[in-house]
Amino acid sequence: GFVRNVAFDPTLLGYDVDYDNSLHFSGAFSAYAGELARELARRYDLKGKEIVELGCGKGQFLIDLCRAARAHGTGFDRSYDGSLTDADVSFVQDYMSWDHPVEFDFFVSRHVIEHLVDPVAFLSGLRTACGERPVHGYVEVPDAIYDFERSPWNCPYTHVSYFSANSIGRLLSRTGFGERRLQRKFEGQ
Protein backbone atom coordinates (compact mmCIF):
# COMPACT_ATOMS: atom_id res chain seq x y z
CA GLY A 1 0.00 0.00 0.00
CA PHE A 2 2.99 2.35 -0.21
CA VAL A 3 5.00 3.28 -3.31
CA ARG A 4 8.00 5.61 -3.42
CA ASN A 5 9.74 7.26 -6.35
CA VAL A 6 13.36 6.41 -5.44
CA ALA A 7 14.67 8.37 -8.45
CA PHE A 8 13.09 11.64 -7.22
CA ASP A 9 15.51 14.60 -7.18
CA PRO A 10 14.16 17.69 -5.36
CA THR A 11 16.76 19.93 -7.02
CA LEU A 12 14.89 19.53 -10.32
CA LEU A 13 11.86 21.41 -8.95
CA GLY A 14 11.39 25.12 -8.43
CA TYR A 15 8.81 25.45 -5.68
CA ASP A 16 8.17 29.18 -5.42
CA VAL A 17 5.48 31.75 -6.34
CA ASP A 18 5.58 30.64 -9.98
CA TYR A 19 4.50 27.10 -9.00
CA ASP A 20 0.74 26.76 -9.41
CA ASN A 21 -1.04 23.57 -8.42
CA SER A 22 -4.45 25.14 -7.83
CA LEU A 23 -7.45 23.17 -9.05
CA HIS A 24 -10.16 25.67 -8.11
CA PHE A 25 -10.66 26.55 -11.78
CA SER A 26 -12.46 23.20 -12.03
CA GLY A 27 -16.14 23.47 -11.12
CA ALA A 28 -16.20 19.89 -9.83
CA PHE A 29 -13.12 20.34 -7.66
CA SER A 30 -14.24 23.74 -6.40
CA ALA A 31 -17.62 22.28 -5.37
CA TYR A 32 -15.85 19.39 -3.60
CA ALA A 33 -13.48 21.75 -1.76
CA GLY A 34 -16.34 24.06 -0.71
CA GLU A 35 -18.37 21.17 0.68
CA LEU A 36 -15.29 19.80 2.44
CA ALA A 37 -14.68 23.20 4.08
CA ARG A 38 -18.28 23.32 5.34
CA GLU A 39 -18.09 19.70 6.54
CA LEU A 40 -14.86 20.28 8.50
CA ALA A 41 -16.22 23.51 10.02
CA ARG A 42 -19.31 21.64 11.27
CA ARG A 43 -17.69 18.37 12.34
CA TYR A 44 -14.93 20.01 14.38
CA ASP A 45 -16.92 23.04 15.58
CA LEU A 46 -14.26 25.43 14.30
CA LYS A 47 -16.12 28.67 15.01
CA GLY A 48 -13.67 31.19 16.45
CA LYS A 49 -10.77 28.71 16.35
CA GLU A 50 -7.24 29.11 15.02
CA ILE A 51 -6.62 27.06 11.87
CA VAL A 52 -3.32 26.47 10.10
CA GLU A 53 -2.93 25.06 6.64
CA LEU A 54 0.46 23.60 5.82
CA GLY A 55 0.87 23.76 2.07
CA CYS A 56 -1.97 26.20 1.41
CA GLY A 57 -0.96 26.92 -2.19
CA LYS A 58 -2.60 30.15 -3.33
CA GLY A 59 -4.90 30.07 -0.26
CA GLN A 60 -8.40 29.39 -1.62
CA PHE A 61 -9.26 26.40 0.58
CA LEU A 62 -8.07 28.07 3.78
CA ILE A 63 -10.13 31.17 2.99
CA ASP A 64 -13.19 28.99 2.28
CA LEU A 65 -12.68 27.03 5.52
CA CYS A 66 -12.23 30.14 7.65
CA ARG A 67 -15.32 31.75 6.13
CA ALA A 68 -17.40 28.59 6.66
CA ALA A 69 -16.20 28.30 10.26
CA ARG A 70 -16.02 32.02 11.07
CA ALA A 71 -12.49 31.31 12.23
CA HIS A 72 -9.01 32.79 11.81
CA GLY A 73 -6.38 31.03 9.74
CA THR A 74 -2.72 31.11 8.88
CA GLY A 75 -1.52 29.53 5.67
CA PHE A 76 2.06 28.45 5.03
CA ASP A 77 3.35 27.89 1.52
CA ARG A 78 6.35 29.05 -0.50
CA SER A 79 4.14 29.26 -3.59
CA TYR A 80 1.67 31.73 -2.03
CA ASP A 81 1.72 34.76 -4.32
CA GLY A 82 -0.57 37.26 -2.59
CA SER A 83 -3.29 37.04 -5.23
CA LEU A 84 -5.93 35.98 -2.67
CA THR A 85 -6.44 37.76 0.62
CA ASP A 86 -8.98 37.75 3.42
CA ALA A 87 -9.26 39.78 6.63
CA ASP A 88 -9.36 36.63 8.77
CA VAL A 89 -6.51 34.79 7.07
CA SER A 90 -2.78 35.48 7.23
CA PHE A 91 -0.29 33.96 4.86
CA VAL A 92 3.38 33.16 5.35
CA GLN A 93 5.41 32.58 2.21
CA ASP A 94 7.47 29.88 3.87
CA TYR A 95 7.17 26.64 5.83
CA MET A 96 5.94 26.70 9.42
CA SER A 97 8.80 26.46 11.90
CA TRP A 98 8.60 23.42 14.14
CA ASP A 99 10.82 25.20 16.66
CA HIS A 100 8.51 28.22 16.95
CA PRO A 101 5.11 27.19 15.56
CA VAL A 102 2.05 29.41 15.68
CA GLU A 103 -0.61 28.12 18.09
CA PHE A 104 -3.54 26.42 16.43
CA ASP A 105 -6.63 24.39 17.24
CA PHE A 106 -6.96 22.65 13.88
CA PHE A 107 -4.54 21.86 11.06
CA VAL A 108 -5.05 21.09 7.40
CA SER A 109 -2.54 19.48 5.05
CA ARG A 110 -4.04 18.65 1.69
CA HIS A 111 -1.96 17.13 -1.10
CA VAL A 112 1.34 17.92 0.58
CA ILE A 113 2.69 14.73 2.14
CA GLU A 114 3.00 12.90 -1.18
CA HIS A 115 5.40 15.64 -2.36
CA LEU A 116 7.79 15.37 0.58
CA VAL A 117 11.11 13.56 0.56
CA ASP A 118 10.69 12.86 4.30
CA PRO A 119 7.00 12.68 5.25
CA VAL A 120 7.90 11.12 8.62
CA ALA A 121 9.92 14.21 9.64
CA PHE A 122 7.10 16.50 8.48
CA LEU A 123 4.38 14.67 10.43
CA SER A 124 6.61 14.26 13.48
CA GLY A 125 7.28 18.01 13.47
CA LEU A 126 3.57 18.71 13.08
CA ARG A 127 2.74 16.36 15.94
CA THR A 128 5.27 18.14 18.16
CA ALA A 129 3.79 21.52 17.15
CA CYS A 130 0.36 20.30 18.32
CA GLY A 131 1.74 20.02 21.84
CA GLU A 132 -0.31 18.44 24.59
CA ARG A 133 -3.51 20.38 23.93
CA PRO A 134 -6.38 18.73 22.07
CA VAL A 135 -5.85 19.43 18.37
CA HIS A 136 -7.75 17.99 15.45
CA GLY A 137 -6.60 17.95 11.87
CA TYR A 138 -7.29 16.90 8.32
CA VAL A 139 -4.74 15.23 6.06
CA GLU A 140 -5.61 14.50 2.43
CA VAL A 141 -3.50 12.53 -0.05
CA PRO A 142 -4.31 10.91 -3.38
CA ASP A 143 -5.25 7.27 -2.91
CA ALA A 144 -2.48 5.06 -4.34
CA ILE A 145 -4.89 2.22 -5.00
CA TYR A 146 -7.12 4.50 -7.09
CA ASP A 147 -4.14 5.99 -8.93
CA PHE A 148 -2.58 2.68 -9.91
CA GLU A 149 -5.82 0.81 -10.63
CA ARG A 150 -7.87 3.48 -12.38
CA SER A 151 -5.74 6.53 -13.09
CA PRO A 152 -2.09 5.56 -13.76
CA TRP A 153 -1.52 8.79 -15.74
CA ASN A 154 -2.01 10.69 -12.46
CA CYS A 155 1.52 9.89 -11.33
CA PRO A 156 3.44 13.14 -11.76
CA TYR A 157 7.13 13.41 -11.01
CA THR A 158 6.36 15.77 -8.12
CA HIS A 159 4.76 12.89 -6.19
CA VAL A 160 7.53 11.27 -4.19
CA SER A 161 5.21 8.89 -2.34
CA TYR A 162 1.90 7.17 -2.94
CA PHE A 163 -0.20 6.11 0.04
CA SER A 164 -3.11 3.73 0.44
CA ALA A 165 -5.51 4.23 3.36
CA ASN A 166 -3.58 1.56 5.25
CA SER A 167 -0.15 3.12 4.72
CA ILE A 168 -1.22 6.69 5.53
CA GLY A 169 -2.96 5.40 8.65
CA ARG A 170 0.21 3.60 9.73
CA LEU A 171 2.30 6.70 9.03
CA LEU A 172 -0.01 8.89 11.14
CA SER A 173 0.10 6.35 13.95
CA ARG A 174 3.89 6.04 13.74
CA THR A 175 4.28 9.81 14.05
CA GLY A 176 2.14 10.06 17.17
CA PHE A 177 -1.32 10.96 15.92
CA GLY A 178 -4.17 9.33 17.79
CA GLU A 179 -7.69 8.56 16.65
CA ARG A 180 -8.07 8.59 12.88
CA ARG A 181 -10.99 8.47 10.50
CA LEU A 182 -9.88 7.26 7.08
CA GLN A 183 -12.18 7.59 4.10
CA ARG A 184 -12.10 8.03 0.36
CA LYS A 185 -13.43 11.30 -1.00
CA PHE A 186 -13.80 13.02 -4.38
CA GLU A 187 -15.11 9.96 -6.21
CA GLY A 188 -12.60 7.69 -4.51
CA GLN A 189 -9.53 9.62 -5.54
C-alpha positions in Angstrom: 0.0 0.0 0.0 3.0 2.3 -0.2 5.0 3.3 -3.3 8.0 5.6 -3.4 9.7 7.3 -6.4 13.4 6.4 -5.4 14.7 8.4 -8.5 13.1 11.6 -7.2 15.5 14.6 -7.2 14.2 17.7 -5.4 16.8 19.9 -7.0 14.9 19.5 -10.3 11.9 21.4 -8.9 11.4 25.1 -8.4 8.8 25.4 -5.7 8.2 29.2 -5.4 5.5 31.7 -6.3 5.6 30.6 -10.0 4.5 27.1 -9.0 0.7 26.8 -9.4 -1.0 23.6 -8.4 -4.4 25.1 -7.8 -7.4 23.2 -9.0 -10.2 25.7 -8.1 -10.7 26.6 -11.8 -12.5 23.2 -12.0 -16.1 23.5 -11.1 -16.2 19.9 -9.8 -13.1 20.3 -7.7 -14.2 23.7 -6.4 -17.6 22.3 -5.4 -15.9 19.4 -3.6 -13.5 21.8 -1.8 -16.3 24.1 -0.7 -18.4 21.2 0.7 -15.3 19.8 2.4 -14.7 23.2 4.1 -18.3 23.3 5.3 -18.1 19.7 6.5 -14.9 20.3 8.5 -16.2 23.5 10.0 -19.3 21.6 11.3 -17.7 18.4 12.3 -14.9 20.0 14.4 -16.9 23.0 15.6 -14.3 25.4 14.3 -16.1 28.7 15.0 -13.7 31.2 16.4 -10.8 28.7 16.4 -7.2 29.1 15.0 -6.6 27.1 11.9 -3.3 26.5 10.1 -2.9 25.1 6.6 0.5 23.6 5.8 0.9 23.8 2.1 -2.0 26.2 1.4 -1.0 26.9 -2.2 -2.6 30.1 -3.3 -4.9 30.1 -0.3 -8.4 29.4 -1.6 -9.3 26.4 0.6 -8.1 28.1 3.8 -10.1 31.2 3.0 -13.2 29.0 2.3 -12.7 27.0 5.5 -12.2 30.1 7.7 -15.3 31.7 6.1 -17.4 28.6 6.7 -16.2 28.3 10.3 -16.0 32.0 11.1 -12.5 31.3 12.2 -9.0 32.8 11.8 -6.4 31.0 9.7 -2.7 31.1 8.9 -1.5 29.5 5.7 2.1 28.4 5.0 3.3 27.9 1.5 6.4 29.1 -0.5 4.1 29.3 -3.6 1.7 31.7 -2.0 1.7 34.8 -4.3 -0.6 37.3 -2.6 -3.3 37.0 -5.2 -5.9 36.0 -2.7 -6.4 37.8 0.6 -9.0 37.8 3.4 -9.3 39.8 6.6 -9.4 36.6 8.8 -6.5 34.8 7.1 -2.8 35.5 7.2 -0.3 34.0 4.9 3.4 33.2 5.4 5.4 32.6 2.2 7.5 29.9 3.9 7.2 26.6 5.8 5.9 26.7 9.4 8.8 26.5 11.9 8.6 23.4 14.1 10.8 25.2 16.7 8.5 28.2 16.9 5.1 27.2 15.6 2.1 29.4 15.7 -0.6 28.1 18.1 -3.5 26.4 16.4 -6.6 24.4 17.2 -7.0 22.6 13.9 -4.5 21.9 11.1 -5.0 21.1 7.4 -2.5 19.5 5.1 -4.0 18.7 1.7 -2.0 17.1 -1.1 1.3 17.9 0.6 2.7 14.7 2.1 3.0 12.9 -1.2 5.4 15.6 -2.4 7.8 15.4 0.6 11.1 13.6 0.6 10.7 12.9 4.3 7.0 12.7 5.2 7.9 11.1 8.6 9.9 14.2 9.6 7.1 16.5 8.5 4.4 14.7 10.4 6.6 14.3 13.5 7.3 18.0 13.5 3.6 18.7 13.1 2.7 16.4 15.9 5.3 18.1 18.2 3.8 21.5 17.2 0.4 20.3 18.3 1.7 20.0 21.8 -0.3 18.4 24.6 -3.5 20.4 23.9 -6.4 18.7 22.1 -5.8 19.4 18.4 -7.7 18.0 15.4 -6.6 17.9 11.9 -7.3 16.9 8.3 -4.7 15.2 6.1 -5.6 14.5 2.4 -3.5 12.5 -0.1 -4.3 10.9 -3.4 -5.3 7.3 -2.9 -2.5 5.1 -4.3 -4.9 2.2 -5.0 -7.1 4.5 -7.1 -4.1 6.0 -8.9 -2.6 2.7 -9.9 -5.8 0.8 -10.6 -7.9 3.5 -12.4 -5.7 6.5 -13.1 -2.1 5.6 -13.8 -1.5 8.8 -15.7 -2.0 10.7 -12.5 1.5 9.9 -11.3 3.4 13.1 -11.8 7.1 13.4 -11.0 6.4 15.8 -8.1 4.8 12.9 -6.2 7.5 11.3 -4.2 5.2 8.9 -2.3 1.9 7.2 -2.9 -0.2 6.1 0.0 -3.1 3.7 0.4 -5.5 4.2 3.4 -3.6 1.6 5.3 -0.1 3.1 4.7 -1.2 6.7 5.5 -3.0 5.4 8.7 0.2 3.6 9.7 2.3 6.7 9.0 0.0 8.9 11.1 0.1 6.3 14.0 3.9 6.0 13.7 4.3 9.8 14.1 2.1 10.1 17.2 -1.3 11.0 15.9 -4.2 9.3 17.8 -7.7 8.6 16.7 -8.1 8.6 12.9 -11.0 8.5 10.5 -9.9 7.3 7.1 -12.2 7.6 4.1 -12.1 8.0 0.4 -13.4 11.3 -1.0 -13.8 13.0 -4.4 -15.1 10.0 -6.2 -12.6 7.7 -4.5 -9.5 9.6 -5.5 
